[in-house]
Amino acid sequence: MLYCGKKSCFVAVPSVFMFVILLTHYWKRSMFQNDTPRIIYVEPVPTDQTLELCGGKPASNTIAALEDNRTFIVAPYFDNRESKITRVIGIVHHEEVTALYCWFCCQPDGEVHVSRADIDVHSDRFDFPYGAADLLCAEPPTCDPSYVSIHSFPNGNIEQLPRFEIKNRKPEPFSADFTVCISTMFGNYNNVLQFIQSMEMYKILGAQRVVIYKNSCSPLMESVLAFYIAEGTVEVVPWPITSHLKVSPHWRFPKDGTHIGYYGQITALNDCVYRNMYRSRFVLLNDIDEIILPAKHPDWKTMMRSLQEQNPETGVFLFENHIFPNTVFTATAVFNISSWNAVPGVNILQHIHREANRKDRYNPRKMIVDPRKVIQTSVHSVLKMYGNSLAVSNNIAITFHCREPYEPDVPKVTLIRDATLWRYNASLLINVNKVLHKSGILKTMLKP
């Protein structure tokens, strides 16, 4: 019996050994097949790498390039709306980046856990080789990591990789009802007067914070930004995308060797949504030459209260874009302020005629969103969300967009006079003059 027992044990051991080999083989194969779940929890790496990783270099730039130079990390955010994951906002080459791993450092013991990322490239890439992407990594069940590093492999020497702080780990009380996300400021931007007017209109309508992803602007514009930063209204996020990629000023790929469209604005907008997810009740996604302008209500707070009461399951509100050509002026002397003429930029109060809708042209929309219901956003629509979206009627509000006309040869008589903006002219005149004087802009522009 004892001998048989030993023999039977001797036979059983190889069977278990073969089972382990087969299990390991199928596990490894499943990690690299697209038809299996791509978020995979991996066992902790050896402890001899633990101190090196946990003591890695903190990321110092808004955009950090990985060693492959095909992956660029912006910021990781904790996201437990469906499961306990870290969502890393980044930019990737849609064909060449096929595998990435999140290296989590658990505190206080310094144990490292590795999770393979599900690389979700956003659908609105517009044919450019690089696009906004979410790297979705399952977090270790045994801890709530504060930092993560990203690597192309589940093991190896990663001590030189940047370490990113995982944001939104602890939701904070709302510090704003409305935050405006502006992406991106580029091309040595110098439209100073329109910028100030837009900022003051945002504040009149209810904004407490404006987040600007800045690539480049003029020295005069830097002074304006410094004023609003000191005031506590503006938060500037450096956006050095031109240090990493060849950018295009166009939204669709012109097949000219550029890497990404419109200075990576889609990535910036998604980062802004997650950055403000638990800081702001609502987030507005628009450009600095655009104002979501209520027609029925005095401000955004009143308008959104009404819209939400009527549409309780809606988290995304879309407002149709209307072009107010900055080449068509209204002969009203009260808004032709001589001191403003010295400031570079457009005076939006002089432009109250908008182009008529064209049946053969798509009129895009800009948005006010509940950020906690947004998963992925594009420029004119939300790609993935919880709940519903609503195209808001023009008799409630529109997106006032003062810029060069789509069709410069259209005669003025065919334009529609819309002076809704003038409802705010008294407050806007006073506020803009205060900024021009307090910031020293007028003094700078008028000195001999």
Buried (B, 14 or more C-beta within 10 A) or exposed (E): EEEEEEEEEEEEEEEEEEEEEEEEEEEEEEBEEEEEEBBBEBEBBEEEBBEEBBEBEEBEBBBBBBEBEBBBBBBBBBBEEEEEBBBBBBBBBBEEBEBBBBBBBBEEEEBBBBBBBBBBBBEBBBEBBBBBBBBBBBBBEEBBBBBBBBBBEBEEEBEEBBBBEBBBBEEEEBEBBBBBBBBBBBEEBBBBBBBBBBBBBBBBBBBBBBBBBBBBBBEBBEBBBEBBEEEEBBBBBEBEBBEBBEBBEEBEBEEEEBBBBBBBBBBBBBBBBBBBBBBBBBBBBBBBBBBBBBBEBEBBBBBBEBBBEEBEEBBBBBBBBBBBBBEBBBEEEEBBBEEBEBBBBBBBBBBBBBBEEEEEEEBEBBBBBBBBBBBBBBBBBBBEBBBEBBEBEBEBBBBBBBBEBEEEEBEEEEBEEBEBBBBBBEEBBEBBBEBBEEBEBBEBBEEE
